[in-house]
Amino acid sequence: MERTPIDKHNSFRQNDQTSTSSSANDGRDQHSRHGSDYDSNDPSGRAQIANEVDQFLDVLSAIDDKSSGLAEVPDIVPAFAKIVESEIVMYNSGEANRKFGKVAEEDSFFLESIRRISRLTNALSEFSSNTNVSLLNHTSAALQRAMAFLEDEFRVLLDGTDHCEGEVPPQNLKKFLSFNSKHDQPDRSAVQRELDSGESDEYPPYPVEVVARMHDIARTMIFAGYETECYQVYFFSRRNAIRNKMIKLEFEVILNMDEVVKMTWEQLEVEITRWINVVKCCSEIIFPGEKRLAESVFADNIDTGNNLLRNIVRIVVIQLLDFAEATAMAKRSAEKLFRYLDMYESLQNLIPAIGDESCPAEVMSEVAAAIDRIGESVVSIFCDLENSIKSDTARTPVPGGAVHPLTRYVMNYLKYACEYKDTLEKVFGKQAALGKKYIPPVANSLSSQDLEKESESPHNFETMVNKTPFSIQVVTVMDLLDVNLDQKSKLYKDPSLRCLFLMNNGRYILQKAKGAPEIRQVMGDTWCRRRSTVVRLHHKNYQRETWNRVLHCLSHDGLLPNGKVNKPLLKERFKIFNTTFDEIYRAQSTWVVSDEQLQSELRISISGVVIPAYRAFVGRFRQYLDPGKQMDKYIKYQPEDIEGLIEGLFEGNTSSMSRRKT
């Protein structure tokens, strides 16, 4: 028999209640008139009812020829249909102690009765004779009223905790997450509070006994052939519950592609942060909770539960992917890298929450495609860093040989990027799998002969032991930075300042790498040793270019021909020393060494070379100068004065000469 669809059950609900009650009473009267002597409120009476109905069902199933009508129908059959209807009237009576879910024995008998009347209806419908139409209509009507009651009860139970204000029309399914937030700025506290408080284990927060009743109702409706109605009630209730959960967490509208493209980065960053929070909530709270609920409610109907869960998850995931797709197509720029990496990781974390029977294969495929597109954006943005370095061809040197802004920018960029090392390894690994190959840049101008034994090459790439796609990319950036800095050093006419500039930048790169375990892990200890060697080399070159001139003034060569002091030449040496030292001090006190350790190392090394040589020279030859004005004229500085002035070097102080001791 073709059953009446659930959306037509309203006609049963709109019938006059007195008529239904009267029918139920008529059933009881008919039951009495037929002489039955059992009580449906008594456990033994219920057992007898069930036994008689089951016996009749066995008789029906044993009849092979169903083309003729039934010769006789036991009294219990029409009476049983009335009993079911009377139970519905009882539950709808409004009495608190007669509500469904209050008395376990009543509920169990009622649900079992519904399953029996469903079997009766199906069995009677197999007989083609018109003599049984009245009886069939009677059982069918009772079954439909029972299903309408269970449908309402199922909805009440589902909506009892997450009650939603009005239904969301089916045509708006795809936009059910589109709602406004109260706040203009993203707030992670709502999500974090729930995760920290353990609410993820309590979502959805239905008591155990409520879930058990949902399970009994779903089992009965599906058994009776009303799977579609059960499906619809569950689907719309849980869909609206998720929508309300999002509203509670104060999430903004999930924007479409046109809106995303028009946004400034500041606006888009806010939306990305909000989106990441949505994904986090779905991954850690909503989807696991929905999976647990579906598994419990549809424990006896796994396929139905999985199908429902797939459709609920699909709606949310597609909405999230729409935003991810739009963001991936937005204009790319360096500052977007880290938010894109956060999105990439969020989508990766979403996969375990949906990566089983809870998500259709096509949705999983779309998630994977969205991850790939975000990954492509990440690669593109990171590779743009190479272009930024190459295109930085400013012709104005940094004052005082200080650390170049490009060096600071690149190293800080790498520091934060390497915090996403594992993610970037996946991203670049995927690109490598697609056939993209590494092409090393041109090595910088330092030759291998300039380096000590612990480093055989100036080229960063050649110091790598474990070459992964991402580490190669980082080395590429490092190589390009070295080449760029070497070119910028040539902007300084003073060779000493050129060496100081390279030393400053090299030391900054080294210290940043040592202070960031992620960079050091990528580059390796060999690279750090090589970088230290390069910095020492620049230090030696600086000292040679600057202070060898001073030491040359303090040479004894030519001052003692035939064992006698050449006074004119001695006086000239003192004058040249004073002039040379003044020039060096005047210039280099304005030079900048911001790294305190490097500054200290430079001063100590200079003092260690200059002070002993100057003290020995003065001590050896001052006796050959006339005391008084002549000595003051040629011995302008005492060794202690030189030592004090050296301590004033590299501070970037343009007025440092005024502090000179005399």
C-alpha positions in Angstrom: 0.0 0.0 0.0 1.3 3.5 -0.8 1.6 5.3 2.5 0.6 8.9 3.0 3.7 11.2 3.0 4.5 12.9 6.3 3.8 16.3 4.9 0.2 15.3 4.5 -0.1 14.3 8.2 -1.3 17.8 9.1 -4.8 16.7 8.1 -4.6 14.1 10.9 -3.3 16.7 13.4 -6.2 19.1 12.5 -8.9 16.6 13.2 -11.2 17.3 16.1 -9.5 15.9 19.3 -12.8 14.8 20.6 -13.3 12.8 17.5 -10.0 11.1 18.1 -10.7 10.6 21.7 -14.1 9.2 20.8 -12.5 6.8 18.3 -10.1 5.7 21.0 -13.0 5.1 23.4 -14.9 3.3 20.7 -11.9 1.1 20.4 -11.9 0.3 24.0 -15.7 -0.4 23.9 -15.3 -2.6 20.9 -12.5 -4.3 22.6 -14.8 -5.0 25.6 -17.8 -6.0 23.3 -15.6 -8.6 21.7 -15.2 -10.2 25.1 -11.4 -9.9 25.5 -10.5 -10.2 29.1 -7.0 -8.5 29.3 -6.0 -5.0 30.4 -3.5 -3.1 28.2 -2.3 -1.2 31.3 -1.2 -4.4 33.0 2.1 -6.0 32.0 0.6 -9.4 31.6 -2.2 -8.0 29.6 0.3 -6.2 27.3 2.2 -9.4 26.8 -1.0 -11.1 25.8 -1.8 -8.4 23.3 1.6 -8.6 21.8 1.4 -12.4 21.6 -2.0 -12.4 19.9 -0.9 -9.7 17.3 2.3 -11.7 16.6 0.3 -14.9 16.1 -1.9 -13.1 13.6 1.1 -11.8 11.8 2.5 -15.3 11.6 -0.7 -16.5 10.1 -0.6 -13.7 7.5 2.9 -14.5 6.5 2.1 -18.2 6.1 -0.6 -17.5 3.5 0.8 -18.0 0.1 -2.3 -16.9 -2.0 -2.9 -13.3 -1.1 -5.3 -12.6 -4.0 -8.3 -13.4 -1.9 -9.4 -11.7 1.3 -9.1 -12.9 4.8 -11.9 -15.2 6.0 -11.7 -14.0 9.6 -9.8 -11.2 11.4 -9.3 -11.6 15.2 -10.9 -9.0 17.5 -7.5 -7.9 18.7 -6.5 -6.4 15.3 -9.0 -3.5 15.1 -8.8 -3.1 18.9 -5.0 -3.0 18.7 -5.2 0.0 16.3 -7.5 1.8 18.8 -5.1 1.1 21.6 -2.3 2.8 19.6 -4.5 5.8 19.0 -5.5 5.9 22.7 -1.9 6.0 23.7 -1.3 9.0 21.4 -4.3 10.8 23.1 -2.8 10.0 26.5 0.6 11.4 25.6 -1.1 14.6 24.2 -3.3 15.0 27.2 -1.0 17.6 28.7 -0.6 15.8 32.0 3.0 16.0 33.2 3.3 12.4 34.3 1.9 11.1 31.0 4.3 12.9 28.8 6.4 10.8 26.4 9.7 10.0 28.2 8.3 10.1 31.7 7.4 6.4 32.2 9.7 3.9 30.6 7.3 1.0 30.5 4.6 3.1 28.8 7.1 4.4 26.2 8.5 0.9 25.5 5.0 -0.5 25.0 4.0 2.4 22.8 7.0 2.1 20.5 6.8 -1.6 20.3 3.1 -1.2 19.5 3.9 1.2 16.6 6.4 -1.3 15.2 3.7 -4.0 15.4 1.0 -1.9 13.7 3.6 -1.1 11.0 4.1 -4.8 10.4 0.3 -5.3 10.4 -0.3 -2.5 7.9 2.4 -3.9 5.6 1.1 -7.4 5.9 -2.6 -6.4 5.3 -1.5 -4.4 2.2 -0.3 -7.5 0.5 -3.9 -8.8 0.2 -5.6 -7.6 -2.9 -9.2 -8.2 -1.8 -11.4 -5.2 -1.1 -13.0 -6.9 1.9 -10.0 -5.9 4.0 -9.9 -2.2 2.9 -11.6 -0.9 6.0 -9.3 -2.7 8.3 -6.2 -1.7 6.3 -7.3 2.0 6.4 -7.8 1.7 10.2 -4.3 0.4 10.8 -2.8 2.8 8.3 -4.5 5.8 9.9 -3.3 4.7 13.3 0.3 4.3 12.0 0.2 7.7 10.3 -1.0 9.4 13.5 1.7 7.6 15.4 4.4 8.7 13.0 3.1 12.3 13.1 3.3 12.2 16.9 6.8 10.7 16.9 7.9 13.3 14.3 6.8 16.1 16.6 8.4 14.4 19.6 11.7 13.9 17.7 11.7 17.6 16.8 11.0 18.7 20.3 13.8 16.6 21.7 16.3 17.8 19.0 15.4 21.4 19.5 15.0 21.2 23.2 18.6 22.3 23.9 19.6 24.3 20.8 16.2 25.9 20.2 16.3 28.0 17.0 14.3 31.0 16.4 12.4 30.1 13.3 13.1 27.6 10.5 15.7 28.3 7.8 14.0 27.8 4.5 15.4 25.0 2.4 16.3 27.5 -0.4 18.7 29.2 2.0 20.6 26.0 2.9 23.9 27.2 1.3 23.8 30.5 3.1 22.8 29.3 6.5 26.1 30.5 8.0 25.5 34.0 6.6 24.8 36.2 9.7 26.3 39.3 11.2 28.7 39.6 14.1 28.3 42.2 16.8 32.0 42.9 16.6 34.2 44.5 14.0 37.3 42.7 15.2 37.8 38.9 15.5 37.5 37.5 19.0 39.0 34.1 19.6 37.9 34.0 23.2 34.5 32.4 22.5 36.1 29.5 20.7 39.0 29.2 23.1 36.7 29.3 26.2 34.8 26.4 24.9 37.9 24.4 24.0 39.6 25.2 27.3 36.4 24.3 29.3 36.0 21.0 27.6 32.7 21.9 26.0 33.8 20.1 22.9 33.2 16.9 24.7 29.6 18.1 25.7 28.6 19.2 22.2 25.7 18.7 21.5 24.8 19.0 25.2 21.9 16.5 25.2 21.5 14.3 28.4 22.1 10.6 27.9 18.4 9.8 28.4 17.3 12.3 25.8 19.7 10.7 23.2 18.3 7.3 24.2 14.8 8.5 23.4 15.9 10.0 20.1 17.4 6.7 19.2 14.2 4.8 20.1 12.1 7.2 18.0 14.5 7.1 15.0 14.6 3.4 15.1 10.8 3.1 15.2 10.3 5.7 12.4 12.8 4.0 10.1 11.4 0.6 10.9 7.9 1.8 9.9 9.2 3.1 6.6 9.3 6.8 7.6 13.0 7.2 7.1 12.6 10.3 4.9 10.5 12.1 7.6 13.0 11.1 10.3 15.8 12.3 8.1 14.2 15.7 7.4 13.5 16.4 11.1 17.0 15.5 12.2 18.7 17.3 9.3 16.9 20.7 9.7 17.1 20.6 13.5 20.9 19.9 13.5 21.5 22.4 10.7 19.8 25.1 12.6 21.6 24.1 15.8 25.0 24.6 14.0 23.8 28.0 12.7 22.9 29.1 16.2 26.2 27.7 17.5 28.0 30.0 15.1 25.9 33.0 16.1 26.7 32.2 19.8 30.4 32.3 18.9 29.9 35.7 17.2 31.3 34.9 13.8 30.9 37.3 10.8 29.3 36.7 7.4 31.2 34.2 5.3 32.0 36.4 2.4 31.7 35.7 -1.3 34.4 36.1 -3.9 33.5 39.5 -5.1 33.5 40.9 -1.6 36.8 39.4 -0.8 38.5 40.7 -3.9 37.4 44.3 -3.1 38.7 44.2 0.5 41.8 45.9 1.8 44.3 43.6 3.4 43.5 45.0 6.8 39.8 44.1 6.3 40.6 40.7 4.8 43.0 39.8 7.6 40.1 40.3 10.1 37.9 38.0 8.1 40.6 35.4 7.7 41.1 35.3 11.4 37.4 34.9 11.9 37.3 32.2 9.3 40.1 30.3 11.0 38.2 30.4 14.2 35.1 29.0 12.5 37.2 26.1 11.0 38.8 25.5 14.4 35.4 25.3 16.1 34.1 22.9 13.4 37.2 20.7 13.6 37.4 20.4 17.3 33.8 20.9 18.6 31.0 20.8 16.0 31.9 18.0 13.6 33.1 15.5 16.3 30.0 16.3 18.3 27.7 15.8 15.4 29.4 12.5 14.6 28.9 11.3 18.1 25.3 12.3 18.1 24.5 10.7 14.7 26.3 7.5 15.8 24.1 7.3 18.9 20.8 8.3 17.5 21.2 6.0 14.4 23.1 3.2 16.1 20.7 0.7 14.5 20.7 2.4 11.1 24.4 3.2 10.4 23.8 4.1 6.7 21.1 6.6 7.5 23.2 8.2 10.2 26.2 8.5 7.9 24.2 9.9 5.1 22.7 12.6 7.4 26.1 13.4 8.8 27.6 13.7 5.3 24.9 16.2 4.3 25.2 18.3 7.5 29.0 18.4 7.2 28.9 19.1 3.5 26.8 22.3 3.9 29.3 23.8 6.4 32.4 22.7 4.6 31.3 24.0 1.2 30.6 27.4 2.8 34.0 27.5 4.4 35.7 26.5 1.1 33.9 29.3 -0.7 35.7 31.8 1.4 39.1 29.9 1.1 38.8 29.9 -2.7 38.0 33.6 -2.8 40.9 34.4 -0.5 43.3 32.3 -2.6 42.3 34.3 -5.7 42.8 37.7 -4.0 45.9 39.8 -4.8 49.0 38.3 -3.2 51.5 40.2 -1.2 54.3 39.4 1.3 52.4 40.3 4.4 49.7 37.7 3.6 52.0 34.7 3.8 51.5 33.9 7.5 47.7 34.2 7.4 47.6 32.0 4.3 49.8 29.5 6.2 47.3 29.6 9.1 44.5 28.9 6.6 46.4 26.0 5.1 47.0 24.5 8.5 43.3 25.0 9.4 42.2 23.1 6.4 44.7 20.4 7.1 43.3 20.1 10.6 39.8 19.9 9.2 40.5 16.7 7.3 40.7 14.4 10.3 37.3 15.7 11.5 35.6 15.0 8.2 37.9 12.4 6.5 35.8 9.3 7.0 32.2 8.3 6.3 31.1 11.7 7.6 32.0 13.5 4.4 31.2 12.8 0.8 34.2 12.0 -1.4 33.5 15.0 -3.7 33.7 17.3 -0.7 37.0 15.8 0.4 38.2 16.3 -3.1 37.2 20.0 -2.9 38.9 20.4 0.5 42.1 18.9 -1.0 41.8 21.3 -4.0 41.3 24.3 -1.7 44.4 23.3 0.3 46.4 23.0 -3.0 45.3 26.5 -4.1 46.2 28.0 -0.7 49.5 26.2 -1.0 50.1 27.7 -4.5 49.4 31.1 -3.0 51.9 30.4 -0.2 54.6 29.3 -2.7 54.0 32.3 -4.9 54.2 34.7 -2.0 57.3 33.2 -0.6 59.0 33.1 -4.0 58.1 36.8 -4.4 60.6 37.4 -1.6 63.3 36.4 -4.0 62.1 39.0 -6.5 61.9 41.6 -3.7 65.6 41.0 -2.9 66.6 41.1 -6.5 64.7 44.3 -7.2 66.2 46.1 -4.1 68.8 48.1 -6.0 68.8 51.3 -3.9 72.0 53.4 -4.6 72.1 55.1 -1.3 74.3 53.4 1.3 73.0 53.0 4.9 74.7 55.6 7.1 77.5 54.3 9.3 77.6 50.8 7.7 74.7 49.7 9.9 72.5 46.7 9.3 70.5 47.3 6.1 66.7 47.4 6.4 66.6 44.7 3.7 68.6 42.4 6.0 66.3 43.0 8.9 63.2 42.4 6.8 64.4 39.2 5.1 65.7 37.6 8.4 62.6 38.5 10.3 60.5 37.2 7.5 62.5 33.9 7.4 62.2 33.6 11.2 58.5 33.7 11.2 58.3 31.6 8.1 60.4 28.9 9.6 58.0 28.7 12.5 55.8 27.1 9.9 58.6 24.8 8.8 56.6 21.6 8.8 53.8 23.2 6.8 56.1 24.8 4.4 57.9 21.5 3.8 54.5 20.0 2.8 53.7 22.9 0.5 57.1 23.0 -1.3 57.2 19.3 -1.3 54.0 19.2 -3.3 55.5 21.7 -5.7 58.6 19.6 -6.0 56.5 16.6 -6.8 54.9 18.6 -9.6 58.3 18.9 -11.2 59.6 22.3 -10.1 63.4 22.2 -9.8 65.8 24.3 -7.7 68.1 26.6 -9.7 70.9 27.9 -7.4 71.6 31.7 -7.8 75.0 33.1 -8.6 77.5 32.8 -5.7 78.6 36.0 -4.0 81.9 37.7 -4.6 83.7 36.0 -1.7 86.1 33.4 -3.0 86.7 30.0 -1.4 90.3 31.0 -0.7 89.0 33.7 1.6 87.4 31.2 3.9 88.9 29.0 6.6 89.0 25.2 6.4 85.7 24.6 8.2 83.9 26.1 5.2 84.9 25.0 1.7 82.5 27.3 -0.2 80.9 30.8 0.2 77.8 29.4 -1.3 75.1 28.7 1.3 73.6 25.8 -0.8 76.9 23.9 -0.7 76.9 23.8 3.1 73.5 22.0 3.2 73.5 18.4 4.2 69.8 17.5 4.2 68.3 19.3 1.2 64.5 19.4 1.4 62.4 21.6 -1.0 61.8 24.2 1.7 65.3 24.3 3.0 66.6 24.8 -0.6 64.1 27.7 -0.9 65.5 29.3 2.3 69.0 28.8 1.1 68.1 30.4 -2.2 66.9 33.5 -0.2 70.0 33.5 1.9 72.2 33.4 -1.3 70.3 36.2 -2.9 70.6 38.3 0.2 74.4 37.7 0.3 74.7 38.7 -3.3 72.6 41.9 -2.7 74.6 42.9 0.4 77.8 42.4 -1.4 76.6 44.7 -4.2 75.4 47.3 -1.6 78.8 47.2 0.1 80.4 48.5 -3.0 78.4 51.8 -2.5 80.9 52.6 0.3 84.1 54.3 -1.0 86.0 53.6 2.2 87.2 49.9 2.2 87.1 49.8 6.0 83.4 50.9 6.1 82.7 48.3 3.4 84.1 45.6 5.6 82.2 47.0 8.6 78.9 46.9 6.7 79.4 43.3 5.6 80.4 42.4 9.2 77.4 44.1 10.7 75.0 42.4 8.3 76.7 39.1 8.5 76.6 39.1 12.3 72.9 40.1 12.3 72.1 37.2 10.0 74.1 34.8 12.2 72.5 36.0 15.4 69.0 35.9 14.0 69.6 32.3 12.8 71.1 31.2 16.2 68.2 32.9 18.0 65.6 31.1 15.9 65.8 27.3 16.3 63.6 26.8 13.2 66.1 28.7 10.9 69.1 26.9 12.5 67.3 23.6 11.9 66.8 24.4 8.3 70.3 25.8 7.7 72.2 23.4 9.9 75.3 23.8 12.1 77.7 23.7 9.1 76.0 26.8 7.8 76.3 28.6 11.1 80.1 27.8 11.3 80.5 29.0 7.7 78.7 32.2 8.5 80.9 32.8 11.6 83.9 32.3 9.4 82.7 34.9 7.0 82.1 37.4 9.8 85.6 36.8 11.1 87.0 37.3 7.7 85.3 40.7 7.4 86.6 41.5 10.8 90.2 40.7 9.7 89.8 42.7 6.5 88.4 45.7 8.4 91.4 45.6 10.8 93.9 45.2 8.0 92.4 48.1 6.0 92.1 50.5 9.0 94.7 49.8 11.7 97.6 48.5 9.6 98.1 52.2 8.6 98.3 53.1 12.2 100.8 50.3 13.0 102.9 51.4 10.0 103.3 54.8 11.7 104.6 53.0 14.8 107.2 51.0 12.9 110.9 51.4 14.0 112.1 51.0 10.4 114.5 53.8 9.5 114.5 55.5 12.8 117.8 54.1 14.0 120.3 54.3 11.1 123.7 53.5 12.3 122.3 53.1 15.8 121.4 56.8 16.1 117.9 58.2 16.2 116.7 60.1 13.2 114.8 62.9 15.0 113.2 64.6 12.0 111.8 61.2 10.9 110.7 60.4 14.4 108.8 63.7 14.7 107.2 63.0 11.3 106.1 59.6 12.5 104.4 61.1 15.6 102.7 63.7 13.4 101.5 61.1 10.9 100.2 58.9 13.7 98.3 61.7 15.3 96.7 62.7 12.0 95.9 59.2 11.0 94.4 58.3 14.4 92.3 61.6 14.4 90.9 60.8 10.9 90.1 57.2 11.9 88.5 58.3 15.2 86.5 61.2 13.6 85.1 58.8 10.9 84.6 55.6 12.9 83.0 57.2 15.9 80.1 57.9 13.6 80.0 54.4 12.3 77.4 52.0 13.8 77.8 48.6 15.3 74.5 47.9 17.0 75.4 44.3 18.2 77.0 44.9 21.6 79.0 41.7 21.5 80.5 42.6 18.1 81.1 46.1 19.2 83.0 44.9 22.2 85.0 42.3 20.1 86.0 45.1 17.7 87.2 47.4 20.4 89.1 44.7 22.2 90.8 43.6 19.0 91.7 47.1 18.1 93.1 47.9 21.6 95.0 44.6 21.6 96.8 45.6 18.4 97.2 49.4 18.8 97.7 50.0 22.5 100.8 47.7 23.0 102.4 49.0 19.8 101.8 52.7 20.7 102.9 52.2 24.4 106.1 50.5 23.2 106.7 53.3 20.6 106.2 56.1 23.0 108.2 54.4 25.7 111.1 53.8 23.4 111.3 57.2 21.7 109.9 59.9 23.9 113.3 60.5 25.5 114.5 61.8 22.2 112.1 64.6 22.2 112.8 67.8 24.1 110.7 68.1 27.2 107.9 70.7 27.3 106.1 72.1 24.3 107.9 69.9 21.8 106.9 66.7 23.6 103.2 67.9 23.9 103.3 68.8 20.3 104.3 65.4 19.0 103.0 63.1 21.7 99.4 64.2 21.5 97.9 61.1 23.2 98.9 59.1 26.1 98.3 55.3 25.8 95.4 55.7 28.2 93.9 58.3 26.0 94.0 56.1 23.0 92.4 53.3 24.9 89.6 55.6 26.0 89.0 56.9 22.5 88.8 53.4 21.1 86.0 52.8 23.6 84.0 55.5 21.8 84.2 54.0 18.4 81.1 52.6 16.5 78.5 54.5 18.5 77.1 56.6 15.6 78.0 59.7 17.5 78.6 62.7 15.3 79.8 64.9 18.1 82.2 62.3 19.6 85.3 64.4 18.8 84.3 66.9 21.5 84.8 64.1 24.1 88.4 63.5 23.0 90.9 63.5 25.8 94.0 65.6 25.5 
